[in-house]
């Protein structure tokens, strides 16, 4: 761990957060409405798969998982110095009439979630769309709130919160990097 990082959660504690989030999603499930998880690329996708594994025994059936790439829906697309890398949207199910749960690692301004909502609604008309995030760090710029949160963290606006999880990262943890510390950008964009 970098000396400028403060660990908020290690791997085993993160597993507990994910289990708790899955139980909350199972408890809030509406009978007769198919439940589908859609991870926001990048770390929302493995998080969605882990939630689905936890949900399967709770619900007695497999929960389908898809992935959404919000790159072309970003409101700062024209402001980038270079053209972004597209990773693709893969949603192998019909969202019409389903209870879709968007899954992401960190909720900050709400702009990523807004973009994901636009992408999902371009694919159909879900019965509902809910949001599950591993970390809510506040500082919203849009009226967006998570329905299921693993960990709420009070941060300064300039701080960074980084979630590391397999298979994207070699170790699992949640860290906070205080404003003024050097945090390298992730994916060529400022850290959420």
C-alpha positions as CSV (number, residue, x, y, z in Angstrom):
1,X,0.0,0.0,0.0
2,X,1.3,3.5,-0.9
3,X,2.2,5.6,2.2
4,X,-0.3,8.3,1.1
5,X,-3.2,5.8,1.2
6,X,-5.3,5.0,4.2
7,X,-6.9,1.6,4.2
8,X,-10.6,1.8,4.9
9,X,-11.4,-1.9,4.3
10,X,-9.4,-5.1,3.7
11,X,-10.4,-8.1,1.5
12,X,-12.3,-10.1,4.2
13,X,-14.2,-7.0,5.4
14,X,-15.1,-6.2,1.8
15,X,-16.5,-9.8,1.5
16,X,-18.7,-9.0,4.5
17,X,-19.9,-5.7,2.8
18,X,-20.8,-7.6,-0.4
19,X,-22.7,-10.3,1.6
20,X,-24.7,-7.6,3.4
21,X,-25.4,-5.8,0.2
22,X,-26.7,-9.0,-1.4
23,X,-29.0,-9.7,1.6
24,X,-30.4,-6.1,1.3
25,X,-31.0,-6.7,-2.5
26,X,-32.7,-10.0,-1.8
27,X,-34.9,-8.5,0.9
28,X,-36.0,-5.6,-1.4
29,X,-36.8,-7.9,-4.4
30,X,-40.3,-7.6,-5.8
31,X,-42.0,-10.9,-6.3
32,X,-42.7,-11.9,-9.9
33,X,-40.3,-9.3,-11.3
34,X,-37.0,-10.7,-12.7
35,X,-33.9,-9.3,-11.0
36,X,-30.9,-8.5,-13.2
37,X,-27.6,-7.0,-12.3
38,X,-25.7,-4.6,-14.6
39,X,-22.1,-3.7,-13.6
40,X,-20.7,-0.4,-14.7
41,X,-17.3,-1.0,-16.3
42,X,-14.7,-1.5,-14.9
43,X,-14.9,-2.5,-11.3
44,X,-18.7,-2.6,-11.2
45,X,-18.7,-5.7,-13.3
46,X,-16.7,-8.1,-11.0
47,X,-18.7,-6.6,-8.1
48,X,-22.0,-7.4,-9.9
49,X,-20.8,-11.0,-10.4
50,X,-19.9,-11.4,-6.8
51,X,-23.3,-10.0,-5.7
52,X,-25.0,-12.5,-8.1
53,X,-23.1,-15.4,-6.5
54,X,-24.3,-14.3,-3.1
55,X,-27.9,-13.7,-4.3
56,X,-28.2,-17.2,-5.9
57,X,-28.7,-19.2,-2.7
58,X,-30.8,-16.4,-1.2
59,X,-33.2,-16.3,-4.1
60,X,-33.0,-20.0,-5.1
61,X,-32.1,-19.1,-8.7
62,X,-29.3,-17.6,-10.7
63,X,-29.3,-13.9,-11.2
64,X,-28.1,-12.7,-14.7
65,X,-25.3,-10.2,-14.9
66,X,-24.5,-7.8,-17.7
67,X,-22.0,-5.0,-18.2
68,X,-22.4,-1.5,-19.4
69,X,-19.8,0.8,-20.8
70,X,-20.8,4.4,-20.3
71,X,-18.0,6.0,-22.2
72,X,-20.1,7.4,-25.1
73,X,-22.7,8.6,-22.6
74,X,-20.3,10.7,-20.5
75,X,-21.1,14.4,-20.4
76,X,-17.4,15.3,-20.6
77,X,-16.7,13.2,-23.7
78,X,-15.8,16.2,-25.9
79,X,-13.5,17.6,-23.2
80,X,-11.0,14.7,-23.3
81,X,-7.6,15.2,-24.9
82,X,-7.8,11.9,-26.7
83,X,-10.6,9.5,-27.8
84,X,-11.6,7.2,-25.0
85,X,-11.2,3.4,-25.1
86,X,-14.5,1.6,-25.5
87,X,-14.9,-1.7,-23.6
88,X,-18.3,-2.6,-24.8
89,X,-21.8,-3.1,-23.3
90,X,-22.7,-6.7,-22.8
91,X,-26.3,-7.2,-21.6
92,X,-27.4,-10.8,-22.6
93,X,-31.0,-10.3,-21.4
94,X,-34.0,-8.2,-22.0
95,X,-34.3,-5.3,-19.6
96,X,-38.0,-4.7,-20.4
97,X,-40.1,-5.2,-17.3
98,X,-37.1,-6.3,-15.2
99,X,-35.8,-5.0,-11.9
100,X,-32.4,-3.8,-13.0
101,X,-29.8,-3.1,-10.4
102,X,-26.9,-0.9,-11.5
103,X,-23.7,-1.9,-9.7
104,X,-20.6,0.3,-9.2
105,X,-17.7,0.5,-6.9
106,X,-17.7,4.2,-5.9
107,X,-20.5,6.7,-6.0
108,X,-19.2,10.3,-6.1
109,X,-20.8,13.0,-8.3
110,X,-23.5,10.8,-9.8
111,X,-22.5,11.5,-13.4
112,X,-21.4,8.0,-14.1
113,X,-24.7,6.6,-12.8
114,X,-26.6,9.2,-15.0
115,X,-24.7,7.9,-18.0
116,X,-25.4,4.3,-17.1
117,X,-29.1,5.1,-16.7
118,X,-29.1,6.6,-20.2
119,X,-27.4,3.5,-21.6
120,X,-29.9,1.1,-19.9
121,X,-32.9,3.1,-21.0
122,X,-31.7,3.0,-24.6
123,X,-32.0,-0.8,-24.4
124,X,-35.6,-1.0,-23.1
125,X,-38.0,0.0,-20.4
126,X,-37.2,-1.7,-17.0
127,X,-39.9,-2.0,-14.4
128,X,-37.4,-0.3,-12.1
129,X,-33.7,0.6,-11.8
130,X,-32.0,0.6,-8.5
131,X,-28.4,1.4,-7.6
132,X,-26.0,-0.7,-5.5
133,X,-22.5,0.8,-4.7
134,X,-19.7,-0.6,-2.6
135,X,-18.7,2.9,-1.4
136,X,-20.7,6.2,-1.2
137,X,-18.3,9.0,-0.7
138,X,-20.7,11.9,-1.0
139,X,-20.3,15.2,-3.0
140,X,-23.2,14.6,-5.5
141,X,-23.6,17.0,-8.4
142,X,-26.8,15.3,-9.5
143,X,-29.9,14.1,-7.6
144,X,-28.8,10.5,-7.5
145,X,-28.7,8.3,-4.4
146,X,-27.8,4.6,-4.0
147,X,-30.5,2.1,-2.8
148,X,-27.9,-0.3,-1.3
149,X,-24.5,0.9,0.0
150,X,-21.7,-1.2,1.4
151,X,-19.7,1.6,3.1
152,X,-20.3,5.3,3.5
153,X,-17.1,7.4,3.7
154,X,-16.8,11.0,4.6
155,X,-14.3,12.6,2.3
156,X,-13.1,16.0,1.3
157,X,-14.0,16.8,-2.3
158,X,-10.4,16.6,-3.5
159,X,-9.8,13.2,-1.8
160,X,-9.8,10.0,-3.8
161,X,-11.4,6.6,-2.9
162,X,-10.0,3.6,-4.7
163,X,-11.6,0.2,-4.7
164,X,-9.3,-2.7,-5.6
165,X,-10.8,-6.1,-6.3
166,X,-10.1,-9.3,-8.1
167,X,-9.7,-10.0,-11.0
168,X,-9.0,-6.4,-12.0
169,X,-6.5,-5.8,-9.2
170,X,-3.9,-8.1,-7.6
171,X,-5.2,-7.4,-4.0
172,X,-8.5,-6.5,-2.5
173,X,-9.1,-3.3,-0.4
174,X,-10.7,0.1,-0.2
175,X,-8.3,3.0,0.3
176,X,-8.7,6.7,0.7
177,X,-6.1,9.1,-0.7
178,X,-6.3,12.5,0.9
179,X,-6.3,15.7,-1.2
180,X,-2.8,16.9,-2.0
181,X,-1.4,13.3,-2.2
182,X,-0.5,12.2,-5.7
183,X,-3.1,9.7,-7.0
184,X,-2.3,8.5,-10.5
185,X,-5.3,8.7,-12.8
186,X,-7.2,5.5,-13.5
187,X,-8.1,4.7,-17.1
188,X,-6.8,8.1,-18.2
189,X,-9.6,9.9,-16.3
190,X,-9.5,11.6,-12.9
191,X,-10.3,9.2,-10.0
192,X,-13.9,9.3,-8.8
